[in-house]
Amino acid sequence: RYCGREAAEVHVLPTLTGLQLKSKVIAELGLDGGFQHYYLKLNRAPFGARSRVAEHDGWCDGCVVELEDVGEGQAKAIGHT
């Protein structure tokens, strides 16, 4: 989900890293900007940048991840999505 939009269905392998997942979601939604412009979270917790997404406690088939804009003055995600 992104900014209240209807959830988009994105198929990914559980072996992707957090950064790879974030890149795929941004591309699938056709958004402008790069990694530094968004946070990607599942159950309000970010993914590890270089960890497999399946290592996230909330990861399961059909899970819904949230993509959020990085607001003015908010810290860039370092080491996580």
N, C-alpha and C positions, 0 to 999 in steps of 0.2 A: 504494500500500500504506500501511496505517496500523497501527501497533502489532501487527505479526504477523498481521493479518487477511488473508484471501484478497484478492487484488487486485481492485478494482472497475473496471469498464470505464466510462470517461468520455470522451465524444467532444467534442473542442474544435477550434476553428479555430487554425491556426498564427499568426494575426494577433492573438490575445489577448495582453494583457500578463501579466507574472508575477502581478500582484495579481489580475487577472481570473481567471486559472487557479486561483490559491489559493482565491479565493472560491467558484468553481464546485466544486472538489474538496471543500471543507468542507461545502457545501450537499448535494452528491450523497451524501456519507457520513453526513449527518444529525448532524453533530457540534455540540456546544455550544461557545460561545466564538467569538472573532473572530481576525483576523489575528495579533494579538499573542500568541496562545496556541500557535501552530504555526510550524514551519519547513517549507518545501516545497523539496525538492531532487531533482535528477536526476544520477545518477552522483556523488553526494556533493557536488555544487556547486549553490548556490542559483540561482534565476532572478533577473534584474534586475527590480525592482519595476515599472518603467515601460517595459521593453524587451519587444519581441515574443518570445514563447516560442520561436519558430523560430530566434532568434538564439543560443540556448543550444547549445553544441557537441554535446551529447548528444541533441538533439531529433530524433526520427524517428517514422514511423508505428509504433504499437505499443509505444512506449517506456513504461517503468514509473517513475513518480515516487514519491518517498517523502514522506509527511507525518509529521512528528515533533512530539511535544509539546515545548514550551519548558519546560525544567526549572527548578526553584527556583534563583535566582541566576544564570541564564543571561541573556545580553544579548538584548534584543528585536532582531529583524531590522530594520535601517534601510537603505533603499536596495536591498534585495534581499528575497527571500522566505525 
